[in-house]
Amino acid sequence: MLNTRTTLARSARGDAALWTVLAAATGYGFRDAGSASPTLDLVLPLAVLAVAVPWSRRRPGAAVALVNGLCVMGLADASTPGNAHVLSLAALSCLLGARVAEARRPLLVLAGCAAVDLATCAVLRAQPVWWFYALTVLPAALLLPWLAGRHWCGRRQLVREGWRLARGLEERQHLVAERARLTERAEIAADMHDSLGHALSLVALRAGALELSPDLTDRDRADLADLRGTIADAVEQVRETVAVLRDPPGRDTGAGLPVNDTVEELLSRAVASGVPVRWERRGASPPLSCPVERGMYRVVQEALTNATKHAPDCSISVRITHEPDRTRVSVVNAVPSAGGPAHTGAGPASGVGRGLIGLQERVTVLGGSLRTGSGSGGFHVTAVLPHRATTAARTGTPAPGPVTAPGRTAGIPGPASPTGTARRPDPGMAADPGMAPDPIGAMDPDTAPGEVLPGSAERLASVRSDARRRSALAFVAPVVAAVFLVPSAVYLAWQLTTSVLPPSRYDELTIGRPRTELAPLLPARAYPYPSGHARSAPRPPGARCEFYRSGRDLLEEVDLYRLCWSGGTLLTKDTVPAGRP
């Protein structure tokens, strides 16, 4: 509300300042006219300007038409067509170009005003000077300021578009920084879940095995039971921390975690910790891409973690089968016997555990598939991974189905690491399938944060092209108009100035003398545009009359000298006053 009031107050002050300037010009013109009517030539124009200036914001075309009416009043003046309202007409025409972006309606308004001016001259049978004024001065006051206003409007639009683009780029930089921060949070969460959770599960299993040792005392068994309970509490705290740190749904933040271990080392540590694991590898081991290698590691790690948690005393079978174009990883843990120390199920319910949800997303992004569930022989976790991440995964094609687990994306341009340095995306890493649309244009993983995006670049180029077109029109249109108007104006001025008979020479003309003797005193040609009342003045019978101008003033109507000839002899000479009857 405050901003609206401030804007209205600023607009009112601007309109008042413009009206003051135009009113001062009108007052100066009225004072210079001398014998002008105060009501028609001062009060009425000021009232019209008081209406037209505010209208120039809401209805700029109507404002131009109103002020053009004041100029039409000048065309009806008997002394001169010129008045101070031309300045007001030029000012409001400039505002019309600056405040209306389109060109069709303003051009119709300007054409209508010019048509009214010419129709007024035709109806009043105006002198050539008035026609010259209506064909040159008034169109120039309408067209040239309008073109200047359009040029100004285009420049302002270009500046606004540049600032909008700058704000968009700044917002995009903030978005990239926020994504980097969320990526680091997801990395920590996935690392804690996959690595620390797995290690704690193995420690708890080892403590449980030691608890059954016959060499321990009851006190040692109680301490080991407390230790195993503490480790279980720590695992739950880790899971709660993961839930807090995890990124919003739709990100695969764990796909790029640095994994230095191999699957063989992971299985060896599990065997050393007392986990009953049997594993085998079939087929020749092909060269796997880094994301696929890590994905296979995470499948085995997550399956072992779930098995040791839900069925710690049951056997686990791991089989890795290398096929020509894909690798199949199968982990099966047996179902615990009734009444055993295991939990109520051999594995987590489908879609419930965070680890399996994240694993499902990671495998899908890599272009593979994951199936989990109970079957013959126990709980099955089977993953099929391609030897190379698919093109769809690298370009960030969203995975089908709901994605709720945290993950890591390599499609974010330049995510920051915890130390503040830029982290380069891993080659072939899948882009973020759940990435939000870019606020400026289409997100390009290869676009730097400060780089202009394609959509914004096209918009900026369009605005620049429009500004250049308006600028060119503002300079070319006057030249084109001058090509058509200047020759006619020069010809008219030549006719007016070469038909002037100075008063001193007029006095030397003697009635009854032949034209041959008076020829040196006469101008080169007669005035071709006498007014109607001058032509209708009574003349001697059979005489041929010629008119000459008494002064060289092009914008003022001057007295005309009429010379009537009969048979080459000056019959009469008289003066036709400039004023109309």
Disulfide bonds with the S-S distance in Angstrom:
Cys545-Cys564 2.08
